[in-house]
Amino acid sequence: MAKKHNESRLYLYDGGVVARTARVSRGDDLFEAAYDWGTLRVLRYFSTRGDARYTLLDPGGVALNIGPGIRVFLKEDKQALGVTSVVEGTAFLWPRFWGDHIEECVTRVQLPGVLARIERGETVDFGPYKVDRQGVAGRKHAAAWSEITDISAYDGTLLFNKKLRRTTVDSSGLQNIANVNLFLNVCQRFKAQG
């Protein structure tokens, strides 16, 4: 690690995570932010080299990229996720360890509330997908829960009904789905009921 990253820290607590990181583009300038498990949105990007880059999104749309590798947002992805600004942070070591822990905590805390919101008739936004009691909607196509037979990933892309050799809902890169573990948990629960 470069000396400018010596002051960078990632603190994991029962209620959330605190990141203190050097801004890569600004030398020694430190960026600090606290995230609550109940409102945090996480994106993960696994490169072909095995790097894992995580993006922590606060409710205001500030995206903090941490971990090794490079994460680039396309304009339409920023719009779909509500990203207002991006901070390039430190390449913290062992990203799969702390990244998996962050995703598990977010899912554990947010799943009951998301399921309750959907049961009340609300629509929950995961970036490229919106979920409600009826089914899943992508940017162009949607499917009812009863039409979804399987959900799988291939080469970093989420596919609906791949086994049927037709996709009923738009495909999307896993890296663009906010709280992908939470999203997949919700889909599996409602698919089973459909």
Contacts in CASP RR format, 6 or more apart in sequence:
PFRMAT RR
TARGET T0000
AUTHOR 0000-0000-0000
METHOD contacts of the structure
MODEL  1
MAKKHNESRLYLYDGGVVARTARVSRGDDLFEAAYDWGTLRVLRYFSTRG
DARYTLLDPGGVALNIGPGIRVFLKEDKQALGVTSVVEGTAFLWPRFWGD
HIEECVTRVQLPGVLARIERGETVDFGPYKVDRQGVAGRKHAAAWSEITD
ISAYDGTLLFNKKLRRTTVDSSGLQNIANVNLFLNVCQRFKAQG
1 90 0 8 1.000
1 91 0 8 1.000
1 93 0 8 1.000
4 22 0 8 1.000
4 27 0 8 1.000
4 28 0 8 1.000
5 21 0 8 1.000
5 22 0 8 1.000
5 90 0 8 1.000
5 91 0 8 1.000
7 20 0 8 1.000
7 22 0 8 1.000
7 30 0 8 1.000
8 20 0 8 1.000
8 21 0 8 1.000
8 22 0 8 1.000
8 30 0 8 1.000
8 89 0 8 1.000
8 90 0 8 1.000
8 92 0 8 1.000
9 18 0 8 1.000
9 19 0 8 1.000
9 20 0 8 1.000
9 21 0 8 1.000
10 17 0 8 1.000
10 18 0 8 1.000
10 19 0 8 1.000
10 20 0 8 1.000
10 21 0 8 1.000
10 66 0 8 1.000
10 92 0 8 1.000
10 98 0 8 1.000
11 17 0 8 1.000
11 18 0 8 1.000
11 19 0 8 1.000
11 20 0 8 1.000
12 98 0 8 1.000
12 101 0 8 1.000
12 102 0 8 1.000
12 105 0 8 1.000
15 36 0 8 1.000
15 37 0 8 1.000
15 105 0 8 1.000
15 109 0 8 1.000
16 34 0 8 1.000
16 35 0 8 1.000
16 36 0 8 1.000
16 37 0 8 1.000
16 40 0 8 1.000
16 105 0 8 1.000
17 34 0 8 1.000
17 35 0 8 1.000
17 37 0 8 1.000
17 40 0 8 1.000
17 56 0 8 1.000
17 102 0 8 1.000
17 105 0 8 1.000
18 32 0 8 1.000
18 33 0 8 1.000
18 34 0 8 1.000
18 35 0 8 1.000
19 31 0 8 1.000
19 32 0 8 1.000
19 33 0 8 1.000
19 35 0 8 1.000
19 56 0 8 1.000
19 64 0 8 1.000
19 66 0 8 1.000
20 30 0 8 1.000
20 31 0 8 1.000
20 32 0 8 1.000
21 30 0 8 1.000
21 31 0 8 1.000
21 32 0 8 1.000
21 64 0 8 1.000
21 66 0 8 1.000
21 87 0 8 1.000
21 89 0 8 1.000
21 90 0 8 1.000
21 92 0 8 1.000
22 28 0 8 1.000
22 29 0 8 1.000
22 30 0 8 1.000
22 31 0 8 1.000
22 89 0 8 1.000
22 90 0 8 1.000
23 29 0 8 1.000
23 30 0 8 1.000
23 31 0 8 1.000
23 87 0 8 1.000
23 88 0 8 1.000
23 89 0 8 1.000
24 88 0 8 1.000
24 89 0 8 1.000
24 90 0 8 1.000
25 88 0 8 1.000
31 64 0 8 1.000
31 87 0 8 1.000
31 89 0 8 1.000
33 56 0 8 1.000
33 58 0 8 1.000
33 62 0 8 1.000
33 64 0 8 1.000
35 56 0 8 1.000
35 58 0 8 1.000
37 105 0 8 1.000
37 106 0 8 1.000
37 108 0 8 1.000
37 109 0 8 1.000
37 110 0 8 1.000
38 106 0 8 1.000
38 109 0 8 1.000
38 110 0 8 1.000
39 58 0 8 1.000
39 59 0 8 1.000
40 56 0 8 1.000
40 57 0 8 1.000
40 58 0 8 1.000
40 102 0 8 1.000
40 106 0 8 1.000
41 56 0 8 1.000
41 57 0 8 1.000
41 81 0 8 1.000
41 106 0 8 1.000
41 178 0 8 1.000
41 179 0 8 1.000
42 54 0 8 1.000
42 55 0 8 1.000
42 56 0 8 1.000
42 57 0 8 1.000
42 99 0 8 1.000
42 102 0 8 1.000
42 103 0 8 1.000
42 106 0 8 1.000
42 178 0 8 1.000
42 179 0 8 1.000
42 180 0 8 1.000
43 54 0 8 1.000
43 55 0 8 1.000
43 57 0 8 1.000
43 63 0 8 1.000
43 71 0 8 1.000
43 81 0 8 1.000
43 175 0 8 1.000
43 176 0 8 1.000
43 177 0 8 1.000
43 178 0 8 1.000
43 180 0 8 1.000
44 52 0 8 1.000
44 53 0 8 1.000
44 54 0 8 1.000
44 55 0 8 1.000
44 99 0 8 1.000
44 103 0 8 1.000
44 174 0 8 1.000
44 175 0 8 1.000
44 180 0 8 1.000
45 52 0 8 1.000
45 53 0 8 1.000
45 54 0 8 1.000
45 55 0 8 1.000
45 69 0 8 1.000
45 71 0 8 1.000
45 175 0 8 1.000
46 52 0 8 1.000
46 53 0 8 1.000
46 156 0 8 1.000
46 175 0 8 1.000
47 53 0 8 1.000
47 69 0 8 1.000
47 70 0 8 1.000
49 69 0 8 1.000
51 67 0 8 1.000
51 68 0 8 1.000
51 69 0 8 1.000
51 95 0 8 1.000
52 67 0 8 1.000
52 68 0 8 1.000
52 69 0 8 1.000
52 95 0 8 1.000
52 96 0 8 1.000
52 99 0 8 1.000
53 65 0 8 1.000
53 66 0 8 1.000
53 67 0 8 1.000
53 68 0 8 1.000
53 69 0 8 1.000
53 70 0 8 1.000
53 71 0 8 1.000
53 95 0 8 1.000
54 65 0 8 1.000
54 66 0 8 1.000
54 67 0 8 1.000
54 95 0 8 1.000
54 99 0 8 1.000
54 102 0 8 1.000
55 63 0 8 1.000
55 64 0 8 1.000
55 65 0 8 1.000
55 66 0 8 1.000
55 71 0 8 1.000
56 63 0 8 1.000
56 64 0 8 1.000
56 66 0 8 1.000
56 102 0 8 1.000
57 63 0 8 1.000
57 64 0 8 1.000
57 81 0 8 1.000
57 82 0 8 1.000
57 83 0 8 1.000
57 178 0 8 1.000
58 64 0 8 1.000
60 84 0 8 1.000
61 81 0 8 1.000
61 82 0 8 1.000
61 83 0 8 1.000
61 84 0 8 1.000
61 85 0 8 1.000
62 84 0 8 1.000
62 85 0 8 1.000
62 87 0 8 1.000
63 73 0 8 1.000
63 81 0 8 1.000
63 83 0 8 1.000
63 85 0 8 1.000
63 86 0 8 1.000
63 87 0 8 1.000
64 87 0 8 1.000
64 89 0 8 1.000
65 71 0 8 1.000
65 86 0 8 1.000
65 87 0 8 1.000
65 88 0 8 1.000
65 89 0 8 1.000
66 89 0 8 1.000
66 90 0 8 1.000
66 91 0 8 1.000
66 92 0 8 1.000
66 95 0 8 1.000
67 89 0 8 1.000
67 90 0 8 1.000
67 91 0 8 1.000
67 92 0 8 1.000
67 95 0 8 1.000
68 91 0 8 1.000
68 95 0 8 1.000
69 91 0 8 1.000
71 175 0 8 1.000
73 81 0 8 1.000
73 83 0 8 1.000
73 86 0 8 1.000
77 83 0 8 1.000
77 128 0 8 1.000
77 176 0 8 1.000
80 127 0 8 1.000
80 128 0 8 1.000
80 139 0 8 1.000
80 176 0 8 1.000
81 127 0 8 1.000
81 176 0 8 1.000
81 178 0 8 1.000
92 98 0 8 1.000
103 179 0 8 1.000
103 180 0 8 1.000
103 181 0 8 1.000
104 181 0 8 1.000
106 179 0 8 1.000
106 181 0 8 1.000
106 182 0 8 1.000
107 179 0 8 1.000
107 181 0 8 1.000
107 182 0 8 1.000
107 185 0 8 1.000
110 179 0 8 1.000
110 182 0 8 1.000
111 182 0 8 1.000
111 185 0 8 1.000
111 186 0 8 1.000
114 124 0 8 1.000
114 182 0 8 1.000
114 186 0 8 1.000
115 186 0 8 1.000
115 189 0 8 1.000
117 124 0 8 1.000
118 124 0 8 1.000
118 131 0 8 1.000
118 132 0 8 1.000
118 133 0 8 1.000
118 186 0 8 1.000
118 190 0 8 1.000
119 133 0 8 1.000
121 132 0 8 1.000
121 133 0 8 1.000
122 132 0 8 1.000
123 130 0 8 1.000
123 131 0 8 1.000
123 132 0 8 1.000
124 130 0 8 1.000
124 131 0 8 1.000
124 132 0 8 1.000
124 186 0 8 1.000
125 178 0 8 1.000
126 177 0 8 1.000
126 178 0 8 1.000
126 179 0 8 1.000
126 180 0 8 1.000
126 182 0 8 1.000
126 183 0 8 1.000
127 176 0 8 1.000
127 177 0 8 1.000
127 178 0 8 1.000
128 138 0 8 1.000
128 139 0 8 1.000
128 170 0 8 1.000
128 172 0 8 1.000
128 173 0 8 1.000
128 176 0 8 1.000
128 177 0 8 1.000
129 136 0 8 1.000
129 137 0 8 1.000
129 138 0 8 1.000
129 169 0 8 1.000
129 172 0 8 1.000
129 177 0 8 1.000
129 183 0 8 1.000
130 136 0 8 1.000
130 137 0 8 1.000
130 138 0 8 1.000
131 137 0 8 1.000
131 183 0 8 1.000
131 186 0 8 1.000
131 187 0 8 1.000
131 190 0 8 1.000
133 190 0 8 1.000
134 144 0 8 1.000
134 145 0 8 1.000
135 142 0 8 1.000
135 143 0 8 1.000
135 144 0 8 1.000
135 145 0 8 1.000
135 148 0 8 1.000
135 190 0 8 1.000
136 142 0 8 1.000
136 143 0 8 1.000
136 145 0 8 1.000
136 148 0 8 1.000
136 160 0 8 1.000
136 169 0 8 1.000
136 187 0 8 1.000
137 169 0 8 1.000
138 169 0 8 1.000
138 170 0 8 1.000
138 172 0 8 1.000
139 170 0 8 1.000
140 170 0 8 1.000
141 167 0 8 1.000
141 168 0 8 1.000
141 169 0 8 1.000
141 170 0 8 1.000
142 169 0 8 1.000
143 160 0 8 1.000
143 161 0 8 1.000
143 168 0 8 1.000
143 169 0 8 1.000
144 194 0 8 1.000
145 190 0 8 1.000
145 191 0 8 1.000
145 193 0 8 1.000
145 194 0 8 1.000
146 194 0 8 1.000
147 161 0 8 1.000
147 168 0 8 1.000
148 160 0 8 1.000
148 161 0 8 1.000
148 168 0 8 1.000
148 169 0 8 1.000
148 187 0 8 1.000
148 191 0 8 1.000
148 194 0 8 1.000
149 161 0 8 1.000
149 163 0 8 1.000
149 164 0 8 1.000
150 160 0 8 1.000
150 161 0 8 1.000
150 162 0 8 1.000
150 163 0 8 1.000
150 164 0 8 1.000
151 158 0 8 1.000
151 159 0 8 1.000
151 160 0 8 1.000
151 184 0 8 1.000
151 187 0 8 1.000
151 188 0 8 1.000
151 191 0 8 1.000
152 158 0 8 1.000
152 159 0 8 1.000
152 162 0 8 1.000
152 163 0 8 1.000
153 159 0 8 1.000
153 174 0 8 1.000
154 162 0 8 1.000
156 173 0 8 1.000
156 174 0 8 1.000
156 175 0 8 1.000
157 171 0 8 1.000
157 172 0 8 1.000
157 173 0 8 1.000
157 174 0 8 1.000
158 171 0 8 1.000
158 172 0 8 1.000
158 173 0 8 1.000
158 174 0 8 1.000
158 177 0 8 1.000
158 180 0 8 1.000
159 167 0 8 1.000
159 171 0 8 1.000
160 167 0 8 1.000
160 168 0 8 1.000
160 169 0 8 1.000
160 171 0 8 1.000
161 167 0 8 1.000
161 168 0 8 1.000
161 169 0 8 1.000
174 180 0 8 1.000
177 183 0 8 1.000
END
